[in-house]
Amino acid sequence: MKQLAILLVLTLSLTACKTTPDYGKPLPPGAPALLPLDKDDPRPDMAAQFDSRAELLPALEHSIAWMRKPTSTRHFPIEGVSHERALLSLERFREILGSATDGIDFSRRIEEEFTIYKSAGWDGKGGGVLFTGYCTPELRGSRVAGGEYSYPLYALPKDLVKGEEGEILGQQTDNGLEPYPTRSVIEASAMLSGKGLELVYLADPIDAYIAHVNGSAFVRLEDGTMLKLGYAGKNGRKYTSLGQELVKEKRLDKESVSLPGIRRWAQANPQEVEEFLNRNDSFVFFTPIEHNPHGSLNVPVTGWRSIATDKTLFPRGGVTFVSAKVGYGGDSTAVEQFFMDQDTGGAIRTAGRADLYLGAGDEAERVAGSTRAEGQLYYFFLKE
C-alpha cells in the first residue's frame, strides 16, 4: 500500500509538471515583468548577431530618435527603468555595436556593461513567452466598389475620440462620449457607409480580416499601383482571435490554426465567415502612408527587427533578444536575434505574449500567419 501511495504521489507530481501554459494569464499584482538573469542562467547567443548588425541599426536608430523626444519621458519609469537609463542603454548599445572588433568582443562588452533580463513569461517565473508573427500583407483591391471588390477598409471616422496618447476614449454622440460600436454593429448598421471613409475595396472578407489583424496593408490596385495603408486607430473593443474561435467550435484543430488553414476553411465555408468574423468586436481604421507602417511609438517598424509587447509592462523602445521559432512544423526556422520593442497589439496583453513584425508581402504573410511557438524574450539595460 505504501508503494502504491508513493507511485500515486509521483504520478500526480508529473501531471502537475505538465501544466498547460496559459499565455494570456496576467501577472499577479506587483509582480515584476522583468527578471534579471542569474549567473548560471542560459545566455542568448549575442556573438553570432554581430555580423548582421547592419540590419539592426535602422531599427535601433528609430528607438533612439523616439527616446530623445520630450514626450517619451511620460512613459517612464517602468519596471524600475528610468528614462535616462533607457536612453543611455540604447546609445551605449549602439556605440559597442560600432566599436567592437568581432562577435566575441561585442558579447563580452555587453555582458560586462549591461544587466540582461528575461520576461517573466506566462508563469511569472520566466517560464516562456508565446511568439506569434504579424506583417504588412499585400492584397488586391480597387478604389471603387463593384464586381468582386466589395469589402472596404475605412479611414478614421470623425466621431471616434482619442486621448493624448492615442488611447480610444469612445464615440462622440449628442449625449456625450459612449463606447464605440462593436464590429457586428458597425457592419450590420452600415454606419460608416456614404461618409467618404472608404479608402479601398478588397475582394475577400478574409483579406479585410488580415488587414485588421496586422494593422496595415499594401493594396495592389487594378492599374498596378500600390496603395499603402497604415494604422489610424480602432474602436477600442476587445480583440477575439478568429483562429481560437474556429478551434473552440471544432471547425479547425489546433494543428491547422494558421493563416493558410483559415483561408482554406473560409473558402470551403463561405456561409459561416461573417458570423465568425463578427465574434471579434475590435474594428481597425486606416490611413494612407508613403513609408513603412508605424508601430505604437509612431516610428517605422522594421521587418525581422521590431517586436510588439504589452506596453503596460515593458519599457518602450528597448533592445530585446528573441530566442524562438517562426513558421510552423517542418517549415519552422529558429530565430536567435535582436529586436527593438516598438509596437503593441490587440492580443499582446501579458508578459507571456509577444508579436514579431516579419515585413511585407506574400512570404511575410505566409511565415507570420503560421508562427506560434514558445521561446524566451530578453531585455538589455545598462547596469546601475
Stockholm file with secondary structure:
# STOCKHOLM 1.0

chainA/1-384         MKQLAILLVLTLSLTACKTTPDYGKPLPPGAPALLPLDKDDPRPDMAAQFDSRAELLPALEHSIAWMRKPTSTRHFPIEGVSHERALLSLERFREILGSATDGIDFSRRIEEEFTIYKSAGWDGKGGGVLFTGYCTPELRGSRVAGGEYSYPLYALPKDLVKGEEGEILGQQTDNGLEPYPTRSVIEASAMLSGKGLELVYLADPIDAYIAHVNGSAFVRLEDGTMLKLGYAGKNGRKYTSLGQELVKEKRLDKESVSLPGIRRWAQANPQEVEEFLNRNDSFVFFTPIEHNPHGSLNVPVTGWRSIATDKTLFPRGGVTFVSAKVGYGGDSTAVEQFFMDQDTGGAIRTAGRADLYLGAGDEAERVAGSTRAEGQLYYFFLKE
#=GR chainA/1-384 SS CHHHHHHHHHHHHHHHHTCCCCTTCCCCTTCCSEEECCTTSCCCCCGGGGGGHHHHHHHHHHHHHHHTSGGGGGGCSBTTBCHHHHHHHHHHHHHHHHHCSSHHHHHHHHHHHEEEEEECTTTTSSCCEEEEEEEECEEEEESSCBTTBCEEEEBCCTTEEECTTSCEEEEEETTEEECCCCHHHHHHHTTTTTTTCEEEEESCHHHHHHHHHHTCEEEECTTSCEEEEEEEEECCCCCCCHHHHHHHTTSSCGGGCSHHHHHHHHHHCHHHHHHHHTTCCCCEEEEECSSSCBCTTSSBCCTTTEEECCTTTSCTTCEEEEEEEESCGGGCEEEEEEEEEEECCTTCCSTTEEEEEEEESHHHHHHHHTCEEEEEEEEEEECC
#=GC SS_cons         CHHHHHHHHHHHHHHHHTCCCCTTCCCCTTCCSEEECCTTSCCCCCGGGGGGHHHHHHHHHHHHHHHTSGGGGGGCSBTTBCHHHHHHHHHHHHHHHHHCSSHHHHHHHHHHHEEEEEECTTTTSSCCEEEEEEEECEEEEESSCBTTBCEEEEBCCTTEEECTTSCEEEEEETTEEECCCCHHHHHHHTTTTTTTCEEEEESCHHHHHHHHHHTCEEEECTTSCEEEEEEEEECCCCCCCHHHHHHHTTSSCGGGCSHHHHHHHHHHCHHHHHHHHTTCCCCEEEEECSSSCBCTTSSBCCTTTEEECCTTTSCTTCEEEEEEEESCGGGCEEEEEEEEEEECCTTCCSTTEEEEEEEESHHHHHHHHTCEEEEEEEEEEECC
//
